[in-house]
Every structure is written in structure tokens, then in C-alpha cells.
Amino acid sequence: MTIRELCEKEVVQLEQGVCLGRADDLEFDPATAQLQGLILLGRPRLLGLLGRDESLTIPWREIETIGTDAILVHTAVPAAPAAPHGFWQQLRAKLGL
């Protein structure tokens, strides 16, 4: 299996059946070149102009199975982001106004 094939698979959390997305990057140990985990980037906010939500790193020990279509994991589901106060308030805060 290639890295590209691995990153094309959906990552599914087993306990709740939640689809977490697809792996965007891999984390390797530089000393041993062993795969340490999968990294799922957070969603872009306002087309990326306001940055991204927090990324999720799934350690290798929490990966249960890598199947033909999906990667099954035992990681905790990230909490939903707090409701924004409002678009313009967020934008002003991000711009420091």
C-alpha cells in the first residue's frame, strides 16, 4: 500500500461510527522511520481566511484495522467547536480590531 492510497481512505471512529475524514498527513519517528500516527487537518474557516479548526492526530496504537475502503480507529471523537458569537465579531477578533 502506498502513502497516497492510505490517505484516500476514510477514517472511521469505531465506538460511535463517526467518519472523521481522511488522513492528510502521516507522522513518522525520525530515528526509526516507523509510522507514529495519522494527522487529519481541521476544517478551514471562511475558505481558510480565518485559519483552520484544530488538527486531530491519531496515534498508531489507536488504529484497529486498515481495510480496503476505510481505516477503523479507537480514538476519542473531538468536541464540536463552540458556537461562534457572530461572523463579524470573529473576523474583528482575528484581525485584532
Number of C-alpha atoms within 10 A of each C-alpha: 5 6 10 11 10 22 20 15 18 19 25 21 21 17 12 10 12 11 15 15 17 19 23 15 16 16 16 13 10 9 6 7 9 11 13 16 19 22 18 20 17 14 14 13 11 11 9 10 10 13 13 14 13 13 13 17 17 21 16 14 11 14 19 14 11 14 11 10 12 17 22 21 22 17 18 13 16 10 6 6 8 6 6 9 8 8 10 10 12 13 14 10 10 12 9 7 7
